[in-house]
């Protein structure tokens, strides 16, 4: 990276930081959800993207397609938000531009959220979406599954469920700032606390309690996939920012995947914060991360 590029990245990420801190941190679930929708949709989707609502088995979702993308290849995307917030709206720009970069159609789903719907409702919805793609005639080796933050957690858990059932797996995985350890044992939760504008231990504790308060032990692989047996998992791309408290969740996942003989690529992006590709329209590093993900996926499909 040139000095000019690094200066631009710092200027742009500081603008995103100001956006995120321009209002007091919301407290209630409704307020948090509205705020994430607000900051996530500051930049609308591109004019050439076609979106289409879809409902299947009681689950709402959204297809997107960029010009010249392949309809028969699909990115199944799970949004972040700590399992308690996030939506189709908050992540629409990220999902649609990821589809463009990967040259494929996307399906984002509006899975149920905690605390109204705690674990395992989200796993059930993820499996429902996977089954839906199968009924649409999309072969598993033409599907990429991905997500950011809790969506990365859900991606890994879905693959774990498929592995346990002996079912076919997606061709590869795309994980952005994945939250892999709900026991919160990562060192960077402390060392990066002062520079991460979004994710802090107390906040994660609240989210984990809302999502899995009834679960005995948060190190259960279906809660914290960092501790799962990753043997046989598809190739995965992990992207994380250097300014994230969840940096350790990503680096330890890469190490665990590598130890299990899984093909894994880890990208640590200087100065970037949690789920930075959400703001790809105004953040060059966000767009470059999506482009890198697109190149990774195209190598496998």
C-alpha positions, 0 to 999 in steps of 0.5 A: 500500500502506498503512502497516498493510499494509506492516507486516504484510508485513514481519512475515510475511516475517520469519516466513518468513525465520526458517523458512528459516534455522531449520536449517543449510543442507543440503549433499547433493542428497537433503538439499536436496530434502527441505528444500525439500519441508519448507519448501514444504509447511508449509501444506497445500492447502485442504480444498476443492481436489481433486487427482488423480495422473496418469501419461503417457509415463513422466512423473508429474504432478498435476491440481488443481481448485478449486470453480467453476474451468473444467476446460477451461482449464489452468495448466501449471506447472513448479516451481522448485528450480534444476533440482535440487530442488523437487517436486509436494509443495514447490509444491502449495499455490502451484499449487493456489491459483494455479489458484483465482485464475485460475479454471482447472484446473492440471497440475503435472509432476514433471520429471526433475532434475539432476544425475541428469538434466541438460539437456535432460531437463527440456525433453523433459519440458516438451514431453511435458506440452504434447503431453499437454494437446493430446491431452486436447483442451485448445486452446493458447489455453486454456493458461497456462504458468508457473513459479517460478525454474528453472520460469520458465526452463523456461517460457520455453524451452518457448515458444522450442522451440514458436516454433522449430517454428512451433507454436501457443503458450500464451495467456500466461505467468506467471513468478515470480522467474524464473532467466533468466541462468545466466551469472550476469551480473545486477548484483543477484547482488551488490547484493542478496546480503546481504538474500536468504536463499536465492539466492547466486552460489556456490549458483547456480554449483553448480546451473548446473554440475549442470544444464548442465556439458556445455553450451558457453556458458551464454548459449545461449538454451536455457540462459539464455532472457534471451538468446533472441529473444523476438519472437512470445512470448505476453503475460507477467506477471513477478513478483519480490521486491525482496529477491532476488538474481535481481531483475536476471534479472526486470527484464532479461527484462521489458526484453528482452520489451518491446524485442521488442514482447511485451506484458509486465507487471513487478511488483516486490514490496517486501520479498519474497524468492525465490518468496514465493507458495509461502508464500501461506497464511501470507503476505498478499503471497503471496496478493495476488501470486496474486490479481494473477496471476489477474486478469492471466490472466483478462484474456487467457482 
